[in-house]
Structures are given as C-alpha cells and as structure tokens.
C-alpha cells in the first residue's frame, strides 16, 4: 500500500506567493511615505528648537547670533553654534534627519535667499533651512518669498517627491513647509 505524501501543491504555493506580493505592493509604498514623514517631522522639530534658541539669544542680546556672518551650512564649532549652545539642554543639531547640514542665515544675510527683500530684514532676523530629502536647493523650484502672502509657500504632501521640498523658517515662523490639516 502506498502512503500519500503530505505537502503543498504548486498551485497552493503560487497562491501564497501572489498574496504576499499583493500585500507587499500595498504596504511598502505606505511604509516609505511614513518613514519620510517621520524624518520630515523630526527635522521640523529640530528647526523649531534652533529658532527658539535664536529667539532666546535675540531676546538676551538684541541681535541674531553671529549677525550677518552666518550664511550657509552649519558647521561644528562655528560662532553661531557656540552663541546659541547655552540655550540648549542637549547638543545643537547640525544636520537634518536626511543627513544634510541645516542652512542658517542671520542679520542682513537673510536677504540673500528666497527673494526676501533687504528692506524687510534687520540685525535680529534669522532664517533656518533644511534642503529636504534630496539635499539640493529648491526641491520646489517655484518657491520665492511673497511679501503679500507669507504663507503662500505652504504645500501639501501628495507624493514621496514632496519630501524634496525645502523647509524654511524665518524668525520662528514657517515660510515653506507642509500645510497641516
């Protein structure tokens, strides 16, 4: 008498592989967006902490840290970082969550970016920027500061490419960031 061998048939295995493929096709894109959204939110939180430290410094001293001299990528040991470090309980962040250095502009250097008019800038102004996921200037090429409508730079997250947009904060207010619901 022959015994039947127990196991899976080829059809059963193909059905399982198809189901796993279908589930992964649905889950992986959502996981990628969730990871990027978490990085963006943490970067925005770090920018707010930097802006708060700058505002505390302005309140104490009367002008932005390293006013007019800080223009571009943050570097460890810079005058800007050593000025605001006492305002932090922990270490000042230098890089965003994508590993790109924050860009900081203080005083008159603020007028050199995003079309911000020089007549609107004073020694106590500061601008903090993350270049987004791609680490390149202007993930959204159309963004320039609009004096008539400063919140015109807010945008919706519709795809993974939207995480390439710069995050721009001036004096503690968002100029270019995702719109909250």
C-alpha positions in Angstrom: 0.0 0.0 0.0 1.3 3.4 -1.0 1.3 6.2 1.6 0.3 9.7 0.5 3.0 12.3 0.9 1.7 15.4 2.6 2.8 18.8 1.5 1.8 21.8 -0.5 0.9 21.7 -4.2 2.3 24.0 -6.7 -1.0 25.9 -7.0 -1.1 26.5 -3.3 2.4 27.9 -3.2 1.6 30.2 -6.2 -1.4 31.5 -4.4 0.6 32.2 -1.2 3.3 34.0 -3.3 0.7 36.1 -5.1 -0.9 37.1 -1.8 2.5 38.1 -0.3 3.3 40.0 -3.4 0.0 41.9 -3.4 0.4 42.7 0.3 3.9 44.0 -0.1 2.8 46.1 -3.1 0.3 47.8 -0.8 2.4 48.1 2.3 5.9 49.1 1.1 4.9 52.5 -0.6 3.0 53.4 2.6 6.0 52.5 4.7 8.3 54.6 2.6 6.0 57.6 3.0 5.7 57.0 6.7 9.4 56.9 7.1 9.9 60.1 5.1 7.1 61.9 7.0 8.7 60.9 10.4 12.1 62.3 9.2 10.4 65.5 8.0 8.5 66.0 11.3 11.7 65.4 13.3 13.6 67.9 11.1 10.8 70.5 11.5 11.0 69.9 15.3 14.8 70.5 15.2 14.3 73.7 13.2 11.8 74.9 15.8 14.3 74.2 18.5 17.0 76.1 16.6 14.6 79.0 16.0 13.7 79.1 19.7 17.3 79.2 20.7 17.9 82.0 18.3 14.9 83.9 19.6 16.1 83.5 23.2 19.5 84.8 22.1 17.9 87.8 20.3 15.9 88.5 23.5 19.0 88.4 25.6 21.4 90.3 23.3 19.3 92.3 20.9 20.6 90.8 17.6 20.8 87.4 15.9 23.7 85.1 16.8 26.7 85.9 14.7 24.6 88.5 13.0 25.3 88.9 9.3 28.2 86.5 9.4 26.3 83.2 9.4 25.3 82.5 5.9 25.0 78.9 4.8 25.6 75.4 6.1 26.0 74.9 9.9 29.4 73.7 10.9 30.5 72.3 14.3 32.4 74.9 16.3 31.0 77.9 14.4 30.4 81.2 16.1 26.7 80.7 15.5 26.6 77.4 17.3 28.7 78.5 20.2 26.4 81.5 20.6 23.2 79.5 20.8 24.6 76.4 22.6 23.9 77.8 26.1 20.2 78.0 25.1 20.1 74.2 24.5 19.7 71.5 27.2 21.3 69.0 24.8 23.5 69.2 21.8 22.6 71.6 19.0 21.6 69.7 15.8 23.8 70.4 12.8 22.3 68.1 10.3 18.7 67.3 9.4 17.2 63.8 9.5 18.4 63.1 6.0 22.0 63.9 6.9 22.2 67.3 5.2 23.5 70.3 7.2 21.0 72.9 8.2 21.5 76.2 6.5 21.3 79.3 8.7 21.3 82.9 7.7 21.4 85.8 10.2 21.0 89.5 10.0 21.5 91.0 6.6 22.5 87.6 5.1 18.8 86.6 5.3 18.1 88.9 2.3 20.3 86.8 0.1 17.9 83.8 -0.2 14.4 83.1 -1.4 13.8 86.6 -2.7 13.3 88.1 0.8 13.6 91.9 0.3 16.5 93.6 2.1 14.3 96.4 3.4 12.3 93.8 5.4 15.5 92.5 7.2 17.1 93.7 10.4 20.0 92.6 12.6 17.7 90.4 14.8 16.3 88.3 11.9 17.3 84.7 11.3 16.4 82.1 8.7 16.8 78.4 9.2 16.6 76.0 6.2 16.6 72.2 5.6 17.1 71.3 2.0 14.8 68.3 2.3 15.3 64.7 1.4 17.3 65.4 -1.8 19.7 67.8 -0.1 19.5 70.2 -3.1 18.4 73.7 -3.2 14.7 74.2 -4.1 13.1 70.8 -4.2 10.1 73.0 -5.2 11.6 75.4 -7.8 8.6 77.7 -7.7 9.1 78.9 -4.1 10.1 82.5 -3.5 9.0 84.7 -0.6 5.8 86.5 -1.2 5.5 89.7 0.9 1.8 90.0 0.2 1.1 86.4 1.3 3.9 84.9 3.5 2.0 81.6 3.9 1.9 81.1 0.1 4.8 78.7 0.5 2.9 76.1 2.4 2.3 72.9 0.4 0.5 69.5 0.6 2.3 66.2 0.8 0.9 64.3 -2.2 3.9 62.1 -3.1 7.3 61.0 -2.0 8.8 63.7 -4.2 7.2 66.4 -2.0 9.8 65.4 0.7 12.4 67.0 -1.6 11.0 70.5 -0.8 13.0 72.8 1.4 11.8 73.5 4.9 12.2 77.3 5.5 11.6 79.0 8.9 12.2 82.8 9.4 12.2 84.2 13.0 10.2 81.1 14.2 7.5 81.2 11.5 7.2 78.8 8.6 7.6 80.2 5.1 7.8 76.9 3.3 6.6 73.7 4.9 3.9 71.2 4.6 0.4 72.5 5.3 -1.2 71.0 8.4 -4.8 69.8 8.1 
